Amino acid sequence: MSTLKFCSVCNNILYPKEDKERKVLLYVCGNCDHQEEADDNCVYKCEITHSNGKRSQILQDVAVDPTLPRTKSVRCSVCNHPEAVFFKATPEGEEGMALFFACCNPSCGHRWRD
């Protein structure tokens, strides 16, 4: 992953910029005319880690998240509600991704994985 880069001429920070004609990523100085090609296409990477307590809170709120996709092709096995949100996640202690569902019925809150 990239770290902050600084201009070799004036020591100011370099900013990522696309060269659309050559289709390459450049780092350019905002102070002088110095620019250099990036050795990696990654400009920013954010890794979020949660403790077990925070992870369970996220799962409780997932059914009311308007950004998650919803489906009417599954029914909750507890309340028989016809709508659920779904998302992919890596189960704790396992490798690979799994598909998780959460019932959209506010009085139910049942969650399951496929």
Secondary structure per residue as TSV (DSSP state, phi and psi in degrees):
chain	resnum	aa	ss	phi	psi
A	1	M	-	360.0	148.7
A	2	S	-	-72.4	147.8
A	3	T	-	-113.4	176.0
A	4	L	-	-60.5	138.0
A	5	K	-	-116.0	146.1
A	6	F	B	-125.1	148.6
A	7	C	-	-65.4	132.3
A	8	S	T	-77.4	-12.6
A	9	V	T	-91.9	-53.6
A	10	C	T	-117.9	0.4
A	11	N	-	68.1	18.4
A	12	N	-	-86.6	163.6
A	13	I	B	-68.9	143.8
A	14	L	E	-96.5	140.1
A	15	Y	E	-112.4	142.5
A	16	P	E	-69.9	142.0
A	17	K	E	-150.4	141.4
A	18	E	E	-89.5	132.7
A	19	D	E	-96.2	99.6
A	20	K	T	-67.2	-31.9
A	21	E	T	-69.5	-45.9
A	22	R	T	-90.6	-10.3
A	23	K	T	56.7	52.7
A	24	V	E	-132.6	159.2
A	25	L	E	-94.4	130.2
A	26	L	E	-116.9	156.1
A	27	Y	E	-112.1	123.1
A	28	V	E	-120.9	148.9
A	29	C	E	-88.5	135.9
A	30	G	S	-82.4	-7.9
A	31	N	S	-102.5	-44.8
A	32	C	S	-121.3	-170.8
A	33	D	S	-91.4	8.8
A	34	H	-	-67.2	138.1
A	35	Q	E	-149.7	152.9
A	36	E	E	-146.0	151.5
A	37	E	E	-74.7	142.0
A	38	A	-	-75.2	142.0
A	39	D	S	-88.8	-7.6
A	40	D	-	-144.1	141.4
A	41	N	S	-83.3	-2.9
A	42	C	-	-83.0	119.5
A	43	V	-	-96.6	-38.2
A	44	Y	-	-150.3	139.5
A	45	K	-	-137.1	127.5
A	46	C	-	-116.7	120.3
A	47	E	-	-112.2	123.8
A	48	I	-	-110.0	128.3
A	49	T	-	-120.6	142.0
A	50	H	-	-123.3	146.7
A	51	S	-	-76.4	167.8
A	52	N	H	-61.1	-37.2
A	53	G	H	-64.7	-43.0
A	54	K	H	-69.1	-35.1
A	55	R	H	-64.2	-40.7
A	56	S	H	-68.5	-31.9
A	57	Q	H	-67.1	-39.0
A	58	I	H	-61.8	-42.7
A	59	L	H	-66.8	-30.5
A	60	Q	H	-68.0	-36.3
A	61	D	H	-89.1	-3.8
A	62	V	G	-66.7	-30.7
A	63	A	G	-68.6	-24.2
A	64	V	G	-101.5	7.2
A	65	D	-	-76.2	114.3
A	66	P	T	-72.8	-11.2
A	67	T	T	-86.9	-13.6
A	68	L	S	-84.2	147.0
A	69	P	-	-69.5	150.7
A	70	R	E	-121.2	152.8
A	71	T	E	-137.0	148.0
A	72	K	S	-113.3	14.7
A	73	S	S	-92.5	-1.9
A	74	V	-	-126.0	154.1
A	75	R	-	-121.2	144.0
A	76	C	-	-67.2	132.2
A	77	S	T	-75.9	-13.8
A	78	V	T	-91.2	-52.2
A	79	C	T	-112.2	-4.3
A	80	N	-	66.4	22.2
A	81	H	-	-68.2	138.3
A	82	P	S	-87.2	10.3
A	83	E	-	-135.8	141.5
A	84	A	E	-146.9	151.8
A	85	V	E	-91.6	156.5
A	86	F	E	-142.2	154.1
A	87	F	E	-159.7	160.8
A	88	K	E	-103.3	141.1
A	89	A	E	-154.6	162.7
A	90	T	-	-92.5	116.3
A	91	P	-	-63.2	144.0
A	92	E	T	-61.9	130.8
A	93	G	T	81.1	5.5
A	94	E	-	-124.7	165.2
A	95	E	-	-107.2	153.1
A	96	G	S	87.4	171.4
A	97	M	-	-100.5	152.6
A	98	A	E	-133.0	153.2
A	99	L	E	-93.6	122.6
A	100	F	E	-110.3	146.1
A	101	F	E	-123.8	150.1
A	102	A	E	-136.8	129.4
A	103	C	E	-64.4	136.8
A	104	C	-	-85.2	-4.5
A	105	N	-	-73.2	116.3
A	106	P	T	-62.5	-26.0
A	107	S	T	-85.2	-7.6
A	108	C	T	-99.0	-69.3
A	109	G	-	75.2	13.0
A	110	H	-	-65.4	139.3
A	111	R	E	-126.9	144.1
A	112	W	E	-151.0	166.1
A	113	R	E	-122.7	151.9
A	114	D	-	-94.7	360.0
